[in-house]
């Protein structure tokens, strides 16, 4: 019998299944982010080997606490990483609710929660960016005080905005606070408005202009302003969006970068973000020695 089957058989015989501290924390992170890959888990827990992260995720899957999602990849283009999400059984376990022993059945009950490929790619990219910011803050003298992704709607709706951003987060260091909104563009919507209706990009720009104009962003704290971070799939689309945003009244708070240029090591301090009308890119935060010199 394979090891996975032996483990399931052993777990079925038990009336309880006790998680290690690391497994419990991993379940909590899955509950917060909803969908995680092994590389995200590796960053969150500062694991040296991705194989260790994969092993921890597989252990939870074999116990029926998580579900695997395998995204389609065209022939010849490699493979997509396996994505994990909590099953209803995993959510109950996390809340310390009594469970039944039929682990195999619990593993396959959550197909209704799985989003389409484009939506899942979008959610994973939002998670990747938030996790990169979080892990970078932990290595630097920076606090990430607010971190709310769009799928935590109940939290965002508490602030009574007229729209739902992909994420909102704040950073603080040495008494200085900065507020950021995140928008991950998948390149699926037209930039320019048509005769029949305005483009979603144009509507987003207007939403943030109204937020700035009436000062509603101050519901998140004592901020003097904010920046909207647009993560774009290609340099060509970034250039088009920069040109389109140039005529906006609040253009200086609209920042753009390319998805593939972002990673944990450069997301905060490297000059990757372009502002309409400016030829040189900017960094989200200054390096600590620059702050001290200022």
N, C-alpha and C positions, 0 to 999 in steps of 0.2 A: 504493500500500500504506500502511496506517495506521502511525503511528510505533511502536506496540507491536509489530506484526508485523515491522517492519523491525529492531527491537531484538532480537527473538527469533531472527530469521534470522541476524543478526550474531553473537549469542552461540553459536548452534549450530555456527558455523564455527570457533569458538575451542576450543582444547584446554584452556584454563584461563579462569576468570573472576575478575578481581581486584577486590576490594571496596575502596572508599575507607575511611579511618579511621572516618568517621561511619557508614557502612553496616555496618561490622564491629561497632561499638558498639551499633547498633540491633538487629542479630541477637542480640547477647549479652543485651540487655534482653528481647527476645522469648523467648529461652531461659529467662530467669529468671521472667518473669511469665506465660508461655504464651500469653496472649491480650492484645492491646493495640489501642486505637483511636487515631485521629490526635490527638485531644485529650490522651490520656495521653502520647503521644510528644512532643507540644508542651511539656507540663509537664516531662517527664524531661530534655529537652535544651534547655529554656529558649529555644524557637524563637518568634520574634515572630509569625509568620503560620502559621495552621493549614494553609494551602495548601502551605507548605513541608514540613510533617510528612506531609501526604497524598502529596506527590510522592515523598518518600523511601520511604514504604511501598509505593507503586505500583511504584517501580523494583525493589524486591526481589521483588514479586509477578510482575512481567514476566520476571524472571530465573528464576522457578520456585522461589525460596527460601522464599516464604511462600504461604499460602492465604488467600483472602478468604471471610468468612462474612457473609452478609446475613440478618439476622433479620427475621422477618415483622412487619409493622406494619399494623394495621387501616386501611382506606380512610378518608381524612380526618384521620388523626392524624399526618401528616408522614412522616418516614422515620427509621429507626434508623441510627446510624453504622456503617460497615463495620468489622468486627473482623478482625484479622490474626493468624495463627498460623504457626509454622514448619512446613514440610513435612519429611518424612523426609530429602529431599535437602538442605534448609536445615540440618538438624541435622548431617548428615554433613559438609557444607561447613564448618560452624562448628568441627567437630572435625578439620578438615584432612584428611578422608578423600578418597580418589580418587573422582571422580564420573564418570558417563557423560554423553554429550553430548545425550541426549534430554530436554531441559528440559521440553518440553510434557507428556510423560508423567509426569515427577516431580511436576508441579504438582497432580495430582488423586488422589494415593494415600492421603491421610490422613483420609478421611471418618470412619473409625472413632474418631478422636480427638475429633471434634466432639461436644460435649455438647448436651442438649436446651436449649430456649430459657430455661427457668427456671434451670437449672444454670449456663448461660453468663451470664445476667444477674447471678446471684449472684457468680460468679467475677470478673466485670468490676467489680462494686461493691467487692469486697474489694481488687482491684488499685487502683481509683480512690482509696480511702481510704489505702492504704499509700503510693501515689505522692504524694498530697497531704501526708502526714506527712513523707515523705523530702524533698520539695522545700522545704517550710517549714523543716525543720531546716537545710538548706543555706543558707538566707537568714538564719537566726538563729544564736546561739551555743549550738546544741543538737546532740548526737550521737545518731544512731539506731544503737545498737550491735547490736541483734538485730532481725531482720525476717524472719519465717518464715510464709508463707501455708499454708493447709491442704493445697494440692495438692502441696507439697513434703513428702510424707508421710515419706520416709526421714529427713529432718532432724528433724521433730517426734518421730518414733518413737524417736530416740536418747535423748530425755528420759524415755521410758517412762511417759507419762501414760496414764490409763485412758480417755481420750477425745481427740478431735481438735478443737481450736478452729479457728475460721475463720482466725485468724492470731494470732501472738504477736509483740510488739515491745517494745523497751525504749528509753528516752530518758535521756540524762544531760547535766547542765549544772552547772558549778561544783562538781563532786564529788558532786552529788546524783543518784541513779538512781531511775527509776520503771519498773515493769513493767506492761504492759497486755496483756489478751487481747481479741480482737475477735470479735464475733458479729453477723453481718448477718442480720437477720430479714426474710423475704420476705412475711410475713403469710399464709402458706399453712397454718400449723399452729394448732390450737386452743390457747388459753392455759390454760384449766382442764382438769384431768384428768377423764376419763370413768370410768364404773364398771368398764369392762373393762381399761383401761390408763392409765398416767400420760402426761401430755402431754410432748412433747419439750422444751418450755420448762422444765417442772418438773424434768426429768432434768438439764438443763443447770445449773440453779440448784444442784442437789444435787452435781453434779460439781465445781463451783467451791467449794462449801462444804467438801467433803472435801479438795480441794486446799489450801484455807486451813487447815483443821483439822490436817492431818498435816504441813503445811509443805513439801509436795512441790514447791511453786513455787520453792523455793530452789535447785533443780537448774539454774535459769537464771542464777543469780548471787546476790550478797549483797543480796537485797532483803528489806525488812521486811514487805512485803505486795504487793498488786496491785489493779488495777481491771479490771473486765470492762466493755467498751464495747459496748453493744447499739445498733445502728443500725436504726431502725424505719421502715417505709414511710409511716405516717400519724400525725398527732398523737393521733387517737382511740385507736389501738392502743398508742401510748406511754403514754397515761394509764391504760389497762387494765393494762399490764404493770407500771407503777409501783405501782398498787394491789395487784396480785398479789404483787409482790416485797416489799412493805412488811413482811409477816409473816416474811420470811426472816431467819435469825439473822445472816447476813452481808450484809444489805441495803445497808450503807454502801459496799460495794465494787462494787455493781451500778449502773452509770451508763447513762442512756438519752438518745438524741437522735433527731431525725427526719432521714432520708436527705437530703431536699432542702435542709436547712439547713446542710449541711456543704459546705465548699469549701476550696481551698488557703489562702485568706487568713485563715480564721477557725478552722481545725480545732484548733489548739493553744491559742490565747490568748483566744478569746472564750468567754463564758459561755453554752454551748449544751447542757450535759449536766446532766440532772436525776437526783437521787438520791432514792430512796423516803423519804418522810417530811419532805423539805425542799422549801420552796416556791420558793426561789431557785435558778437554775441555776448551775453551776460551770464553770470552765475547766480543761482538762487540766494546763496549766502557768501559772504566774504570769508576767506580763511582767517583763523583766529589771530594770527600775527598781524594781518592787515587791520583788523578791528582794533587791536591794541595800539598800532601805530597811529590810526586815525584819532 
